[in-house]
Amino acid sequence: MDNTILLIIADNQTGDLLDRGVLTPAGFQVSQVSDATSAAAMMRSSSFDVAIVESAVGGVQLAINLAELHPALPLILIAAAEEQALMLDALRAGVFDFLTPPLKPDAILDVVQRALKKRQRMDTWAKESNRRNTDILRRRVNLLETLGKVGRSVTALLELDEVLKVVVDAAVELTDAEEGSLLMLDESTGELYMRAARNVHDDLVNTFRVPVSDTLAGEVVRTGKPILLDQESPQKIKTSYLVKTLIYVPLEVKGRVIGVLGVANREQQKPFHKRHIAPISALADYASIAIENAHLFESTEIERKKLESILTRIEDGVIVIDANEQVILANPMARAMFQHSKSVALPCALEDCFTHDQLLALIRDGHDTFPYRVELELNDERVVNAQLNLIPEIGLTITLHDITYFKELDRIKSDFVSTVSHDLRSPLTAILGYVELLERVGPINERQRNFIQRVQTSVRNITELINDLLDLGRIEAGFNERKVSLSIKNLLQYSLENLRGPLDEKKLTLRLEVASHLPNIFGDSVRLRQVIDNLLGNAIRYSSEGDEIIVIAREENEQIIFRVEDSGCGIPAADRPHIFEKFYRASNVIENVSGSGLGLAIVKSIVENHQGRVWVDSVEGEGSAFTVVLPIEKETN
Ligand code: ADP
């Protein structure tokens, strides 16, 4: 192809001389412009091999500008001999050469030929440098693509051996090596064995075992540093296993070397370079991550299986429900308790899994305190103790413990206690009667009177205890219930009138926060009086002199809330779950505060017989608050 020359010449005559007189006949393709703007436009639209600029067009400055804008284009400046000083500036700015009038064809062709040679040299250099840069870029892109691919494998593949194979393959491809291997440290023997390989014979893979102590791979384990072997003498890395060049890098997990990733050339003396170490180390990191992930996965899986087998085998039912009311776990025992079909896959919506009313109510009723305990009666008449717990970020857990046997035992015990108590009443009445008669049948001295009084007090205490026991038996059995429409306010008033004495005796202040209007409830007035008497009586007995007792009664969500708060001795956390049990007294009761531990058991039975709930909030040493919730009477038309 013809070489192209751009003439930027103002003077037509000079232009003609150069174009038609010299350059076109010499075989050049010539374009000609006469001002700087057209020159710039022309250079934007086509490319030229050489440009010849007349200083008259834009002075030396134009030449300098063009040289800066097009550094690869050799520029020849036509300038008068007097402009020599400026020419020097132009040369410094990159102008290639000069022509000074008068212009002679030979001189013109000579300078143009030289400019063309320079242009060619520049082109060759630019191409070579481009090729080199492209090579470097291609290698980098390759490297990034390979690392990206391996990175994706690490996260996508669950099978560790597959990931390690991908890593070794990538190491071999990136370094253009003959073979690659991944050695793992066997902690029990202190040896390295081959876990993954590329182009290594299967027999060698299976039998390869080298000690850490005096081998090249072992050195990497010992020092934690990569090894690049690129010397003349072949190295034995195992008997009869010679390599010419190799790279070994450590596999590290939490600062501990657990293996070695290596590439090697056995046949040819193909060199490895330092620049190979970084990508192989990156691959080794990927392998370490995959190994660590596999360990973690394995140990979580073991833990999960352990938990699963515990949950499957325990005799207690366990149900877990998330914040969206989805059952996420129900162990076989829980499923069996509620006849939940095994085929229902979890997670599933609560009502699709369970239909037991009491269970659904337990889960759906809002509770303020956890763990919340309640007894549930199953359809097959078994009774379970359900404990509801709130676990942050998981949801509600319900553990169910079969207490049918204990309930039965409790019933037998109660029957026994009732019978015995009943049978004890007549002899006690006889004792009391005869003790009272003693005084009438003959004179007695002061000491004897004192003894008689003690006998009387003791017999009365026993009688009270027996009455409580009989009451409890009757309440639990649901006997003697006479339910009518009644006002809690009236009951409270009667109760307070009776307790005035003990209140004043201890100088306790009473604050009543009773709503002016309270709807009636449908209940047994004698029993509900017992509830109020017991709670107020306890508040008085367990308060210190001068304390304050607050009694609250109000309506909330169609329920009566009755609450007795005191600032007495409080109940230790460990005792709180048990204080509603029969005969249970907290560990902090002061010895001279008498009691049988039956009061709260009676309260609980009565409240539950009225479809209500009772619970305690207490801080040891600061006070207690007993809350009773009873449903208000339903309007009947
Ligand atoms: P007791 O006859 O022992 O009072 P209760 O069944 O009424 O039996 O109460 C059981 C236990 O609960 C008591 O022994 C006491 O330890 C604790 N208790 C009950 N009410 C209160 C209260 N208001 N303050 C502190 N402890 C209380």
Boltz pocket constraint, residues with backbone or C-beta under 6 A from the ligand:
constraints:
  - pocket:
      binder: B
      contacts: [[A, 534], [A, 535], [A, 538], [A, 539], [A, 542], [A, 566], [A, 568], [A, 569], [A, 570], [A, 571], [A, 579], [A, 581], [A, 584], [A, 585], [A, 586], [A, 587], [A, 588], [A, 589], [A, 594], [A, 595], [A, 596], [A, 597], [A, 598], [A, 599], [A, 600], [A, 601], [A, 623], [A, 624]]
      max_distance: 6.0
